[in-house]
Amino acid sequence: MVRAADKTFLTGLFEAAIAAADPARILQGNLPERPRGRTVVVGAGKGAAQLAAAFEAAWDGPLSGVVVTRYGYATPCRRIRVLEAAHPVPDAAGLAASAALGEAVSGLGPDDLVVALITGGGSALLPAPPAGFSLADEQALNAALLASGAPISAMNAIRKQFSGIKGGRLAALAAPARVVSLIVSDVPGDTPHEVASGPTLADETGAEEALAAIRAYRIDLPAPVLEHIRTARAPRPDDALFQGHSARIIASARLSLEAAARAAEAAGIPAVILSDRIEGEAREVAKMHGAIALEVLARARPFRPPVVLLSGGETTVTLRGRGRGGRNGEFLLSLALTCAGQPGWAALAADTDGIDGSEDNAGAFADGESAARLIALGHDPAALLAGNDSWSAFDALGDLFAPGPTGTNVNDFRAILLRPV
C-alpha cells in the first residue's frame, strides 16, 4: 500500500483541483443579464445537476428548465427538473431526457433566454438517434467509439453527425431565443463545441472530419449508420440561428491544475504542469510520464526534486481484454511497471468526476513498490495490464481512490510526487 503521507498529500492536490471547478464558485461573474422574457435552463453532463442547483441559488429572477446527469449524480433543485440517465452507453432514460430538453426550449421567442449548462459526459446522456434509427443504433455507435481508442475530439466529431440534438441542434430547437452556454470543459484544449458534442454550439468539424476519424481508428460501423454520417449536415457557424448566442468556458483542466500547483507549493513542494491537453493510449502516456520521472530522480533534470509533476487531458484505452477499470487505473498500472523498483515517487491518477471507467473508484495510487507488491500477492502486473484489469490490481493492493461523485468534470488529473533519493 502506498504510504499514508503520500496519499494525503496527493489527495489534497486533487481536492484543490476539484474546488477550482466548484459550481458555486465558477458561476460567479459568469451569469448572463436577465432577459425581458422567460429564462429556461437546460443542461447535460456529469456535473449538470450541481451547476443547476448553483445557478438556481445565484439567479435573481424566475426560471424553469431541465437537466440530465448520470445515475447517482443528481442533486435536488427547486425549479429545475433533474433527470438521470446512463453513462457511458446511453439508455432509454437518456432518450427521454433528450426529448425533455427539446420540449423545454420549444416555443420560445426572441425576448427569451436559454442558459445551457454543459459539462463532460453530456454526449452519452443525450441520445437522440436521427429519423429512421433507433436507440440500439446509437448504443452500438457509442460502444464502438469507446472500444476504438479514438480521442474524445474524434468521438464527438462522429457523435455530432448521428444525432437530433448534438452539434448545435438543441440551439436550433430554441430559436429564435438567445442561448448562453456555460461550459465546464473536459476536452483537451478547451474547445467549447467539443464538450458534450456541442448541443448548443455550431458544428465546426463536419461530416468529412467524422469520416476521417472513422477511417483513422478503423471503427467498424453498420452501413446505414455510416451512410447517414456521410450525408449529415449539422448547423454550421455561419448559420443565422447562432446570431447573438455566446459560450464561455467557466472551468477547465488548466484552471484546476493551476489550483493544484498552488496547493503543492503552499505545502513546500514545487509543482510543474506538464500539459493540460494530453491525449493518447493511457499505457503509452504513462511510459512518457515515467521516463520524465526517472530522469528527474536519477539526474535531477529537467526538474530538481522534490517536485510534483501535474498533467491533465483525456487518455484513451483500446480494449484488449475483459478486465475492470478505466483509463486512469490503466495509466497508473503502466506507470508502476515503467518505474518498478525505483524509490522516491508516488502518484495519483483520477477522473475529476469521481468515476474512472467501469467501477466506482475515481482512480488509484501507485509507487515504486506497487508492481513488486502485486507479484508478492500472486498477481502478474503485466498480465493485468494486458487484460485492461487495472481495478483488480489496485483493489488487491488497497490503493483504489474512491472519493465518490464530485459534482464536476474537468477530465483526468495526474500528480506524480518525486522526492530526492
C-alpha positions in Angstrom: 0.0 0.0 0.0 1.2 3.5 -0.9 2.4 5.5 2.2 -0.4 7.3 4.0 1.5 10.6 4.0 1.9 10.5 0.2 -1.8 9.6 -0.2 -2.8 12.5 2.0 -0.6 15.0 0.0 -1.8 13.8 -3.4 -5.4 13.7 -2.3 -5.0 17.3 -1.2 -3.9 18.3 -4.7 -6.9 16.5 -6.2 -9.2 18.3 -3.8 -7.7 21.7 -4.7 -8.3 20.8 -8.4 -11.9 19.9 -7.7 -12.5 23.1 -5.6 -11.3 25.2 -8.5 -14.2 23.8 -10.5 -16.8 24.1 -7.8 -20.1 25.1 -9.4 -21.0 27.9 -6.9 -17.5 29.4 -7.4 -17.3 29.2 -11.1 -20.7 30.8 -11.8 -19.6 34.0 -10.0 -19.1 36.6 -12.7 -20.5 34.4 -15.4 -24.2 34.9 -15.0 -25.9 36.4 -18.1 -28.1 39.5 -18.0 -31.8 38.9 -17.2 -33.9 38.8 -20.3 -37.2 40.7 -20.9 -38.9 37.3 -21.4 -38.5 33.9 -19.9 -35.4 32.2 -18.6 -35.1 28.5 -19.4 -32.2 26.4 -18.1 -31.2 23.2 -19.9 -28.1 21.1 -19.3 -26.3 17.8 -19.6 -23.3 16.2 -18.1 -21.9 14.6 -15.0 -21.8 18.0 -13.2 -25.0 19.4 -14.7 -27.2 18.9 -11.6 -24.7 20.7 -9.3 -24.4 23.5 -11.8 -28.2 23.8 -12.0 -28.5 24.0 -8.2 -25.8 26.6 -8.1 -27.5 28.6 -10.9 -30.8 28.5 -9.1 -29.2 29.9 -5.9 -27.4 32.7 -7.8 -30.2 33.7 -10.3 -32.2 36.7 -9.3 -35.5 36.1 -11.2 -37.9 33.4 -12.4 -36.7 30.4 -14.3 -37.6 26.9 -15.3 -35.8 24.1 -17.1 -34.5 20.6 -17.1 -31.0 19.0 -16.9 -29.8 15.4 -17.2 -26.9 13.8 -15.3 -25.5 10.3 -14.8 -27.3 7.9 -12.4 -26.3 8.7 -8.8 -25.0 12.2 -9.7 -28.3 14.1 -9.1 -28.7 16.9 -6.5 -32.0 18.5 -5.5 -33.2 21.6 -7.4 -36.4 23.6 -6.7 -37.3 24.9 -10.1 -35.1 22.9 -12.5 -36.1 19.3 -13.1 -33.2 16.9 -12.7 -33.2 13.7 -14.7 -30.8 10.8 -14.6 -29.6 8.5 -17.4 -26.9 6.0 -18.3 -23.2 6.8 -19.0 -21.1 5.9 -20.9 -23.5 3.8 -23.1 -26.9 5.6 -23.4 -30.2 4.2 -22.4 -34.0 4.8 -22.7 -33.9 7.3 -19.8 -31.4 9.4 -21.8 -33.6 9.2 -24.8 -36.5 10.6 -22.7 -34.2 13.3 -21.3 -33.2 14.5 -24.8 -36.9 14.8 -25.6 -37.5 16.7 -22.4 -34.7 19.2 -23.2 -36.1 19.7 -26.6 -39.6 20.4 -25.2 -38.2 22.8 -22.6 -36.8 25.1 -25.4 -39.7 24.8 -27.8 -42.0 27.7 -28.5 -39.6 30.4 -27.2 -39.4 33.9 -28.6 -36.7 36.5 -29.3 -37.0 38.0 -25.8 -36.4 34.7 -24.1 -33.1 33.4 -22.8 -31.9 29.8 -22.8 -29.0 29.1 -20.4 -27.2 25.8 -21.3 -25.2 24.3 -18.5 -22.9 21.9 -20.4 -20.3 19.5 -18.8 -18.4 16.5 -19.8 -20.4 13.3 -20.2 -23.3 15.0 -22.0 -22.7 13.1 -25.2 -23.8 9.8 -23.8 -26.5 11.3 -21.6 -28.3 12.9 -24.7 -29.0 10.1 -27.1 -31.3 11.3 -29.9 -30.9 9.0 -33.0 -31.7 10.5 -36.3 -35.0 9.7 -38.0 -35.1 6.1 -39.2 -32.7 4.9 -36.5 -33.2 3.5 -33.0 -31.7 3.8 -29.6 -30.0 0.5 -30.2 -28.2 2.1 -33.2 -26.8 4.9 -31.1 -25.9 2.5 -28.3 -23.9 0.4 -30.8 -22.2 3.5 -32.1 -21.2 4.6 -28.6 -19.9 1.1 -27.8 -17.8 1.1 -30.9 -16.4 4.5 -30.2 -15.5 3.6 -26.6 -13.6 0.5 -27.7 -11.8 2.2 -30.6 -9.1 4.1 -28.7 -10.1 7.3 -30.5 -9.6 10.6 -28.6 -12.6 12.4 -27.3 -12.4 15.0 -30.1 -12.7 12.3 -32.7 -15.5 10.6 -30.9 -17.5 13.8 -30.5 -17.0 14.7 -34.1 -18.6 11.5 -35.1 -21.4 11.7 -32.5 -22.4 15.1 -33.8 -23.2 13.7 -37.2 -25.5 11.0 -35.8 -27.9 13.0 -33.6 -31.0 15.0 -33.4 -29.7 17.2 -30.6 -25.9 17.4 -30.7 -23.9 19.6 -33.0 -26.0 22.7 -32.4 -29.3 21.1 -33.0 -30.6 21.9 -29.5 -29.9 25.6 -30.2 -31.9 25.2 -33.4 -34.9 24.0 -31.5 -34.6 27.0 -29.2 -34.6 29.6 -32.0 -35.3 32.5 -32.0 -34.4 32.7 -28.3 -30.9 33.8 -27.3 -28.7 31.0 -26.0 -25.9 31.4 -23.5 -23.8 28.3 -23.0 -21.8 28.0 -19.7 -19.3 25.1 -20.2 -17.2 23.0 -17.9 -14.6 21.7 -20.2 -13.4 18.1 -20.1 -11.7 18.2 -23.5 -8.0 18.8 -24.2 -7.6 22.4 -25.5 -10.9 23.5 -24.1 -12.6 23.8 -27.5 -16.2 24.7 -26.5 -18.1 23.0 -29.3 -16.4 19.6 -28.5 -17.7 19.4 -24.9 -20.7 17.0 -24.8 -20.7 17.2 -28.6 -21.8 20.8 -28.6 -25.7 20.6 -28.3 -26.0 24.4 -28.4 -22.9 25.3 -30.5 -22.3 25.3 -34.2 -20.6 22.2 -35.7 -17.1 23.3 -36.6 -15.9 19.8 -37.7 -18.4 18.5 -40.3 -19.0 15.1 -41.8 -15.6 14.9 -43.5 -13.8 15.1 -40.2 -16.0 12.5 -38.8 -15.4 10.1 -41.7 -11.7 10.7 -41.5 -11.7 9.7 -37.8 -13.7 6.6 -38.6 -11.1 5.6 -41.2 -8.1 6.5 -38.9 -9.3 4.5 -36.0 -10.8 1.7 -38.1 -14.2 2.0 -36.4 -16.5 -0.7 -37.8 -20.0 0.8 -38.2 -23.1 -0.6 -39.9 -23.5 0.6 -43.5 -26.8 2.6 -42.8 -25.1 4.5 -39.9 -22.0 5.2 -42.0 -24.1 6.5 -44.8 -26.1 8.8 -42.5 -22.8 10.2 -41.1 -21.6 10.7 -44.7 -24.6 12.8 -45.6 -25.3 14.5 -42.2 -25.4 18.3 -42.0 -25.3 19.9 -38.6 -25.8 23.7 -38.3 -22.6 25.5 -39.3 -21.0 28.6 -37.7 -22.4 30.9 -40.4 -26.0 29.8 -39.7 -28.1 32.8 -38.7 -29.6 30.9 -35.8 -26.4 31.4 -33.8 -26.5 35.3 -34.0 -26.5 36.8 -30.5 -25.5 33.5 -28.9 -22.5 33.2 -26.6 -20.4 30.5 -25.0 -18.0 30.6 -22.1 -15.6 28.1 -20.6 -16.1 28.6 -16.8 -14.0 25.7 -15.6 -11.3 23.5 -17.2 -8.4 21.2 -16.6 -6.0 24.1 -16.9 -7.6 26.1 -14.1 -7.8 23.0 -11.9 -4.2 22.1 -12.5 -3.1 25.6 -11.6 -5.0 25.4 -8.4 -3.3 22.0 -7.6 0.1 23.6 -8.3 -0.6 26.4 -5.8 -1.7 23.8 -3.2 1.6 21.9 -3.7 3.7 25.0 -3.5 1.9 26.0 -0.3 2.9 22.7 1.2 6.5 23.4 0.2 6.7 21.2 -2.9 7.4 22.9 -6.2 5.0 22.0 -9.0 5.4 21.7 -12.7 2.4 21.4 -15.1 3.5 19.3 -18.0 0.3 19.9 -20.0 -3.5 20.1 -19.6 -4.2 18.6 -23.0 -2.5 15.2 -23.1 -4.2 12.5 -25.2 -3.2 9.1 -26.4 -3.2 5.5 -25.1 -3.2 5.6 -21.3 -0.4 2.9 -21.1 1.8 4.8 -23.6 1.2 8.2 -22.0 2.3 6.6 -18.7 5.6 5.5 -20.2 6.3 9.1 -21.2 5.5 10.3 -17.7 7.6 7.5 -16.2 10.6 8.4 -18.4 10.4 12.0 -17.2 10.1 10.8 -13.5 13.1 8.5 -13.8 15.2 11.3 -15.4 14.3 13.6 -12.5 15.1 11.0 -9.9 18.4 9.9 -11.5 19.8 13.1 -12.8 17.7 16.0 -11.4 16.7 17.1 -14.9 14.8 18.7 -16.4 13.5 19.4 -12.8 15.2 19.1 -9.4 13.4 17.0 -6.8 11.4 17.5 -4.7 8.8 18.3 -7.3 5.3 17.2 -8.3 4.5 16.7 -11.9 0.9 17.6 -12.9 -0.9 16.8 -16.1 -4.4 16.7 -17.4 -6.3 15.9 -20.6 -8.0 12.7 -21.6 -6.2 9.5 -22.4 -7.9 6.5 -24.1 -7.9 2.8 -23.7 -8.2 0.4 -26.6 -9.9 -2.7 -25.1 -7.8 -5.8 -25.4 -9.2 -7.8 -22.6 -12.3 -8.1 -20.4 -10.9 -6.6 -17.2 -12.3 -4.0 -14.9 -11.2 -0.4 -14.6 -10.6 2.8 -16.6 -8.1 4.9 -18.3 -6.6 6.4 -15.0 -6.1 3.0 -13.5 -4.5 1.8 -16.7 -2.2 4.8 -16.7 -1.1 4.0 -13.2 -0.6 0.3 -13.7 1.6 1.1 -16.7 3.5 3.8 -14.7 4.0 1.3 -11.9 5.6 -1.1 -14.4 7.7 1.6 -16.1 9.1 2.8 -12.8 9.1 -0.5 -10.9 11.7 -0.8 -8.1 12.6 3.0 -8.3 12.2 4.6 -4.9 11.3 8.2 -4.3 8.0 8.5 -6.2 4.3 8.2 -5.6 1.4 9.0 -7.9 -2.3 9.6 -8.1 -4.3 9.4 -11.3 -8.1 10.0 -11.2 -11.0 11.2 -13.2 -12.3 14.5 -11.7 -15.9 13.4 -11.9 -15.2 10.7 -9.3 -15.6 7.7 -11.6 -12.9 6.0 -13.7 -14.3 3.6 -16.2 -16.5 0.7 -15.2 -16.2 0.7 -11.4 -17.0 3.2 -8.5 -13.4 4.5 -8.0 -12.0 7.7 -9.5 -8.6 6.2 -9.9 -5.8 4.9 -7.8 -2.4 5.5 -6.1 0.9 3.8 -7.1 4.6 3.9 -6.1 7.8 2.2 -6.9 6.8 -0.9 -5.0 3.4 -1.4 -6.5 4.5 -3.9 -9.1 6.6 -5.9 -6.6 3.7 -6.0 -4.1 1.4 -7.3 -6.8 3.8 -10.1 -7.6 4.1 -10.9 -3.9 0.3 -11.2 -3.7 0.4 -13.7 -6.6 -0.6 -11.4 -9.4 1.1 -10.7 -12.7 1.0 -6.9 -13.2 1.9 -7.1 -16.9 -0.9 -9.7 -17.5 -3.4 -7.4 -15.6 -2.4 -4.5 -17.8 -2.6 -6.6 -21.0 -6.2 -7.5 -19.9 -7.3 -4.0 -19.1 -7.7 -5.1 -15.5 -6.2 -2.2 -13.5 -9.1 -2.2 -11.0 -8.3 -5.7 -9.8 -4.6 -4.7 -9.5 -5.2 -1.7 -7.2 -8.1 -3.4 -5.4 -5.6 -6.1 -4.4 -3.1 -3.5 -3.3 -5.6 -1.5 -1.2 -4.8 1.6 -3.3 -8.0 2.4 -5.1 -9.1 6.1 -4.8 -12.8 6.5 -4.4 -13.9 10.0 -3.4 -17.4 9.5 -4.9 -19.1 11.8 -7.4 -17.5 15.2 -7.2 -20.2 17.3 -8.9 -17.9 18.5 -11.7 -15.8 17.1 -14.6 -12.7 18.7 -15.9 -11.2 15.4 -17.1 -8.2 13.4 -15.9 -6.0 14.6 -13.1 -2.5 13.2 -12.7 0.1 14.0 -10.0 3.5 12.3 -9.6 5.4 13.3 -6.4 9.1 13.0 -6.8 11.5 13.2 -3.7 15.3 13.1 -3.6 16.7 9.6 -3.2 
